[in-house]
Amino acid sequence: MSKRNQALVICGGLGIGLLVSAVTLMFVGISAPDLLNEFIFSIFTSSRSINAVLALAAPLTIVGLSAAIGFKARFWNIGIEGQVIFGAIGATLIATYDVGPEQFRIYLMASMAMLFGMAWMILPLFLSVKLRVNEIISTLLLNYVAFNFLLHLLYGPWKDPETFFPNSKIYEKSERLNNVMGLEINVSVVIALVFVVLMTWLLSLSRFGYILKFVYANSNMAKSIGINVVLMVSIAALISGALSGLAGFTISAGIDSRLTQGFFIGYGFLGILIGFLARNNPILVVIFALMMAILMVAGQSLQVFYQIPFAMIQLIQAIIVICVAASEFFIQHRINIIK
Amino acid sequence: MTITNTYNRDLPATDNVAGTVLSLKNIVKTFGKFVALDNVSFDLKHGEVHALLGENGAGKSTLMNVVCGLYTADSGTILHYDKPILIKSPNDAHNLGVGMVHQHYKLVKPFTALENIQLENGTGPYKASLDRLNAKAVEVSERIGFTVGLHTPVGQLSISEQQRVEILKVLTADAKIIILDEPTAVLTDSESDNLFTAMRSLAASGCSVVFVTHKLREALTFADRITVMRNGITVDTVLPKNMDANVLANLIVGESVVESPKRSKVVTTPKIMIDRLSMADINGVQVISDLSFNVSSGEIYGIAGVGGNGQNELVSILSGLLRADVGTIELDGYGNIEAAKPIELRNYGVACIHSDRASHGLANDLNVDENFAISGVLAGEFGKLVVQRRRARAAAAQAIQDFDVRGVRSQGQKAGLLSGGNAQKLVIAREFSRLPKIVVAHSPCRGLDVRASSAVHEHLLAARDRGGAVILISEDLDEVMLMSDRIGVMSRGSIIAEFEVPADRNKIGKAMAGNA
């Protein structure tokens, strides 16, 4: 099947998913014009909504890339949330203790976030490579460890010294990701796009990506032909961890301006979802991240104005995933109707 | 379509050959535009062992899949005891008493042999059914002289035992028509002989056996009748006693392919010296013990031996995938390379053709050109920062032409869609484009037909004549005898005897068997 037809089939699946979702929402009492209004007009006509969507889409893109590069190496990183938490902890460490000169602080925060996210990956990577402990289990369980460590920090040493709420003290202006000069677009969007370009090069154009394909397709053959499979998987997993850490930084410095208790919730699942829907293609990651961001932002206003439970939003996500996943069947198989 | 009928002779009226059990007439099967079976006719008599012979891709397996209900024919008639029938599903075939043992076994590895039989043939309450099948399996295996550990998990059984489990599955279902697809592809000579003896006794008890093969010797030795297929048509049905191998080979390929030995002209200095290599596996069993041999430039060193005597481990050590516990491998100009990694060995000019193409030779899900170009990409030949895909593709296209890899319909075609012979040619194209100084080839012609085998042999000879040192490890003694300039016999992890060519086949056979 040609690339174009494949794209058409997936778009078809997506269309059906959106249609079913719309019908479902109409069943719970939202009229079609309202739906159109919430999902299309109010999103694209108000600059505040666009800004909200983009600010959300940026970390979603980055976690999507994180999932994608892991999957490309058959390293199933289910620990995105843990790495997001540690990334944000790394960034907050710099912000809280005012490390480094002020004009470089934000860069230092970003680098530290990536380093911490990567560091949180080392243990499951080691276990997987050396002891063959399944990384799905180890990365998943480390999410809970990371979460409890976050709570320890927020209820302990990093508790807000002014309000005594369990969140870090608010970042100073120089420690936040602000809007790009003269535009109402957050810098995190630029960061996300830079990494999309980098990952496109790494996965689709570079030698690394070419070789990684063989690691994915047949690791025995890859070893036989002289590829250092362990090294390739390790690099991919560490990049995946670093990207998740970076996403943690863009959430805390771009949206919340502080470290909170629940800032990471949903990013792990959504990252995997976006990586899967995009079939590990960095460009498609952007598109699906945008779609998910629109869904989340519109979902919030549905919650507020129509009393729709959040579960409905999750239901819609699930419907879309199932429809796109099912369309895969039509790419792999050709159907002949025999009378 | 022409069916030559030169060799058709009447069957002798032996007492156990009664009527025709199954008769296929004018079967047509197409896949898209590809005609796999073109008006094929085939009949099977009561109590006979019938060989279905032909090259890879001749349509043998397709025809048998039609009989066992996996494929439905586009047109044609199937007669069962002269009664027209429809076989629409494997269930229909099962009810007619047709049982097929596929080339790739369909067994659940963690289950015991008996549980696998239960899975296929179980009826009624679990325990009662298990007991009944156990009794039956024991009875059947005694009758035909099989030994199978019925209560051992299938994953722990050897390949030939797994095959027996498959056959028991068919027999406990009271199959009267037994089809074996390439049954000896993974068996040693003596295992094959045992299998065919069992098949003969089945035939004597009233079953009809069809075995699909591309080996002339088997068909000539063990079959009552031979049907030859070529390019989706049945060329002829002949009696083995009236045939000689050359005529039969002609029928199969349509032209004569008889290889003759081509000895090396210049054997020079030793290129690779393997000295007292030993290795134990995880269970502490010495799989390689005290193994030594040398190979010189311009020489093919053939290693004969029954499979499972350390050949796989030797190849893994020579390709850098495993390390020996003791011993050295001296490579001319590089010193001891025993600890070298696969990529280093590659750079030293060692090329390895593994016996298992699907797992070690190619990435089946990737394109043909990617499978070729990966070697160059690894070496950085197609750009350092960005892979120049157009150049990589052009190089692949050139190599595909040079090495006569056929069946590449488009640049983006997956390697898994190539036939066995062409897949092997692709591996050879990739490995030999680098003009290797050392070639390690492990059963490079396993599963290939006559023509593809001779092409592979040509490439090995060419590598030798360029001054390479070639190590050919094969369980096929004919192949070793044909190709080698010197022959070593491998048994229990070491080279126990060496022969200069021309060697006495019987002496080699004795060396192989005496220690096997």
Interface residues (C-beta under 8 A of the other chain):
Chain A: W201 L205 S206 R207 G209 Y210 I211 K213 F214 A217 N218 N220 M221 A222 K223 S224 I225 G226 I227 N228
Chain B: S319 G320 L321 K341 P342 I343 E344 L345 R346 C352 H354 S359 H360 G361 L362 A363 N364 D365 L366 E370 I374 S375 V377 L378 G380 G383 K384 L385 V386 V387
